[in-house]
């Protein structure tokens, strides 16, 4: 492990990957043409294999759900590498020309789905954001983005991508899954303050993967060698950052283990973020643009997506209202409990010294208006210390409870019976 703190280790580990990235990028530029594209595709496979190794090394030095999360990321990276290596050896890393979707395109969907599962496993457990709520948020974001892409992009999709319904679904699914994954990760980052460098690297990796998959989607069938190379550079960056995150976790395993044992830092209570609402705003803008065109309207798929999105938003709002109602009842019950604890003895349930003195003042004030007698009886238990010393404090507490019960039965409802402390009682 390099000398220095975790951040220095991350910088050293990341510098090695960045150096390899720059050297290989310069080599692809120098070669150029179809040979440069082939080298870029081969390097993407190599970086994905390295990412799998880094993630599995990180899994060896973690435990529980975090270990499973790193393992899932490692397997997903190797699956991506295997699928693209088969495509590279057979025809094209964007799928065989004239045959879309190819097995590689379908296999590529496994990475964002597996990464979403890994993020949920790596994220700290929070009662404020349980798994069903995260899933509902992810579905809402995915539906909103699907609606926006359907309205704004599908009409101009390449012919190779819209030849069939299956082709259209695969063509849209990969970048949309990446965007949903990125959104869920950003929402998760706000909950975990233990290892900020880990989430920064993972977030950067998923952002680069989103850019790469989006570029591959839009450039299919119309891309020049230079554009294809740039798209593969984004894949390089994604897997380089993922490798750095795994390798740094392994290199700083002592600090990571201490942070995992310490648990998550307390959440900051600030203003709610606008990120969950941004996809909804994009979807609303896309629908407005569609209706703003001459004679524009939503087709069947767009209408169904709009209805599903509205239903998801209503379910989310109902969930929030139900949680707020439950929280309000819990707060009211807690306030009553605290008020009772402030003026009553916790052992016997009688009034405490503060409540007794308050009622005594009130009774004396009333005598100034209406003359009346006020009596105070002070009761002390003889030999109580001997009970504690011989039988123990538990027996002494039982005795106090029994005395309080017997005294309560001997006074009127209008009288005040209080325990002043220890074995001292008073009656007003």
N, C-alpha and C positions, 0 to 999 in steps of 0.2 A: 504494500500500500504506500503511495507517495506520501512524503511528509507534508504536514499541514492539516487544516480542517477539512470538513466534508466538501465545502465549496471549492477549495483548491484542488481536491481530488477530482471533482467533477470537471473542473477546467482542464486539468491535465488529460483526463480520459477523453474529453470532447475534442481537445486539440489534435489528438492522434487521428480520430475519425475525420476531422475537418481537413487534415493534411492529405489523407488518402482520397477524400472527395475532390479536392482541388487538383491533385495530380492526375486522377483518372478523367476528370472533366477536361483538363488541358489535352490529354491524349485523344479523347473522342473528337475534340475540335480539330486537332492536328490531322487525324485520319480523315474525318469528314465522309460525306456520302453514305451509301448503304453500309459500308464497313463500319463507319462510326456509329450508325444506328444499331448495328448488331452488337458492337462492343458495349454500347449503353444498356442494351437489354440484358446482356450477360452480366454486367456489373450490378444491375438492379437485383438479379437473382442472387449474386454473391453477397450483397449488402443484406438481403432478406435472410439468408442463411446465418450470417453473423449476428443479426438481431435475434434470431431464435436461440443461438448459443448464449448470448448475453442475458436474455430473459430467463433461460433455464438455470444459468449460474446464479442469478438473483434469487430464483425460487429455492435453491439449495440452502440459503442463509436466511430465509424468512419462515413464517409458520402460519397455520390457520388459513383463513380466506385470502390473505395477501399472497401466501405461497401458491395457492391454486390460481390466483389471478395472473401471477407471473408465468406459471406453467401454461395457462391458456394462451397468453400472448406469444410465448415461444412456439407452441404448436401452430398457432395461426400464421406466424411468420414463415415457418417451414412449409406449411400448406400453400401459402402464396408463392413461395419460391418454386415448389415442385410444379404447380400449375403453369407458371410462366416459363419454366424451363422446358416443359413439354411443348408449350406453344412455340417457343423459340426454335426448338429442334424440328418442329413439324412445319410451321408456316410463319406466323406473325404474332408478336406479343399482344396485339390488339385483336386477335382472333383471325382465323383464316379468311382471306378475302372472298367475299361472296357467300360466306357461311357464318351468319350471325343470328342468334347467339351461339358461340362455340362452348365446349366444355370448360375452357379457360375462363370465359366470361362468367359462367355460372359458379365456378369454383372461387372466383374472385370475391363473390358476395360473402364468403365464409369469414374473411378477415374483419370487416367492420362489425359483423354480428358477434364474432368471438371477442373482439376488442371491447364491445359494449358490455359483454358479460364480465370481462376482466376488470373494467373500470368499476363496475358495481361491487366486485370482490375486493378491489384495492381501496375503495372508499371507506371512510370510517362509518360505523353504525350510528345513526342519529335518530332519536325518537321523533324529532321535528320533521324529518323527511323519510318516512318509511318506504320500503320497496314498492308497494302498490302506487303510491303517489309519484314516485320517480317514473314508474312505467307509464302512468297516465300522462305525465308531462312529456315523456318521449313520444308517445303516440300522437299527442296534440301537435308537437313540433313537426313530426314526420308528415302528418296529414296536411298541415299548413304549407310546408315546403313542397309537398307533392302537388298540391293545388296550384301553387305559384308556378312551378316548373311546367305543369301541364298547360297552363294558360299562356305563359310567356315564351316557352321554348319548343314545345312539341310540334307546333305548326311549322317550325323551321328546322325540324330534325333531318339529318341525312337520310337518304332513301334506304341505306343499308340498315338503319336502326329501326325503321317503322314498317318493315316488310310484313310483320305479323304481330299479334298481340303479345306473344312470348318475347319477341325481340324488343318490343317497346318497354315491357316490364323490366327486362334485364338492363336495357339501356339506361333507364331512369333509376333503377334500384341502387346501384353502387354509389353514385354521388350523393343520393338522398340519405342512404344509410350512413355515409361518412359525415354528413352535416348534422344528422341527429346525434351521432356519436360525439361530435365536437361540442354540440350544445349541452349534452348531458355531462360531458367532462367539465365544461366551464361552470355549470351549476354545482358540480361536485367539489371543485377547487375551493369554493367559498367555505366549505365545511372542514377542510383538513389543513391545519397550520403546522403539522409536524415536520414534513420534508418538502419545503417549497420548491427546491430544485428538481425533485422527482416529478412533481406535477407540471412544472414548467417544461421539462423535456418531453413528457408524455403528451402534453397539450400541443407543443410544437410539432411532434411527430404526427399526431392526428390531423393537424392543420395542413401539413405538407401532403399527407395522404389524400385529404379532401381535394387539394389543388391538383394533385396528379391524376386522381380518378376523374375529376371534372374535365381536365384537359384531354384525357384519353377519350372521354365520352364525346366531347364536342369536335375533336379532331379526327374522329374515325372516318376513314375513307377519303379524307380531303387534306391530310396533313403532309407537309413536306418533311424530308429527313431532319432538317434543323428543328422543326417544331416537335417531332417525335422525340428527338434527343432531349429537348428542354423538358418535356413531360416526364421522361425517365429520370432526369435530374431531380425532379420533385420527389419521385419514389426513392431515389438515393437518400435525399435529405430525411425523408420520413424514417427510413430504417437506420440511418446513422444516428438520429436522435434517440430512437428506441434502443439501439445497441448501447449508446452512452448511458441511458437511464438504467439499463440492466447491469452494465459493467460498473457503474458508479455505486449502485446498490450493493454489489458484491465487494467492491473495494472499500466501502465505508460500512461494512456489515456491523461493526461494533456500534457506531452512531445510529444506524438504522434500527438495530435491536433495542437500543435504549429509548429511541423515540417511539417505537411500537409499544414498549412496556409502559411508557409514560402516558400513552393515550393521546387523544386529540385535545388541542388547546380549546379553551372556552370560545364559543362562537361570538363574533362581534354583532351587536345589535345596532344596525344602522338602517338607512332607508332601503326598502326593497328594491332590487335591481329590475331593470327594464328588459333584460335579456330574454326571459320567457315570453314576453309580449311582442318582441321584434318579429318572429316568424308570422304571428297573426297579423301584424301590420303589413308585412310583405304580401301575404295572401289576400288581404283586403284590397291592397293597392292593385294587385294583379287582376282581381275581379273587376275593380273599377275601370281599369284600363280596357279590359275586354268589352265591358258594356259601353265604354266611351267611343269605341270604334263605330263606324257607320254600320248599323244593323247588327252589331255584335251581340252575342249571347253565349251562354254556357251550353256545352253539349251535355250528353248524358253522364259521361264520366266526371266532368267538372261539377255538375249538379250534385251527383252522389257524394263527391269529395266535400263539397260545401256543407251538405247536410250532416255528414259524419263529423266534420270539424265543429259545427255548431253544437252537436250532441256532446262531443268531448269537452267543449268549453263549459256547457251547462253542468255536466257531471263534475267537472273540476270546481266550479263555483259552489255547487251543492255540498261537495266535500269540504270546502273551506268554511261554509256557513255552519255545517254540522260540527266541525272542529272548534269554531269560535264559540258556538253555543255550549259545547262540552267544557271549553276552557273557562267561559264565564261562570258556569255552575261550579267548577272546581275552585275558582278564585273566591266566589261568594262563600262557599263552604269553608275555605281556608280562613277567610276573614272572620267568620263566626267562631271558628276554633281558636284563632289567635286572641280574639276579644275575650272568650271564655278563659283562656289560659292566663290572660293578663290580670284577671280579677278573681281567680279561683285557685285553690290549692290543687296541685296535680295529683297528690296521693289520695286525699279524702274527698275531693270534689266540693269542699266547703268554700265559703268566701275567704279570701286572703286578707292580709293586713291592709292593703291599699283600699279594697272595697269596704272593709269594716270602718276604716277611718273616714272615708267619704260619706257613708251612711250616718256615722256618728255626727259629723259636722252638719249634715242636712237635718238630723233630728234636733240638734241644738238650735239651729236657725229657726226651726218651726216653733220652738218654745218662746221665741221673741214675739211671735204673732199670736199664738194661742198658748197660754201657760199650761204646761203639762209636765208630768214627771218622766225623766229619762233615766233608765237604770243600766249599768254596765256590770256584768259579772265576769270576773277573770278566773279561769280554771287552769290549774297546773296538776300534772300527774306526778305523784310521789313515787320514787323508786323506779322511774322509767329507765334511768341510766343502767340500773342493775339488769333489767330485762335485755337491753342491747348487749351488755358485756357478757352475760351468761348464755343467752339463747340466740344471739345474733341480731343483726339489723333487720333481716327479713321478718323475724318474729316481732320485733318492735314495730315495723310497719303494719303488720296484721293487727297488732293491739291498737294502734292509732286509728285504723279504719273501723275497728269494732267500737271504739269509744265514740268516734264521730257519728256512727250509725245510731248508737244508743242516745246520744245527746240530741240528735236531730229529731228523734221520736218524742223527746221531752219538751220541745219548744213549740211555739205557735208559728203559723205560716207568716205572720206579720213581724216576727222577731228575726234578727240576723245572727246566725251562728258562724263563727269564723275560726280558722286555725291561724294563729299569729306566727307560728314557727316552732319547730321542735315538738315538745309536748305541751305547748301553751295554747289554750283555747280562750275565746271570749264570746259573750252573748250580749246583744244589744236589745 
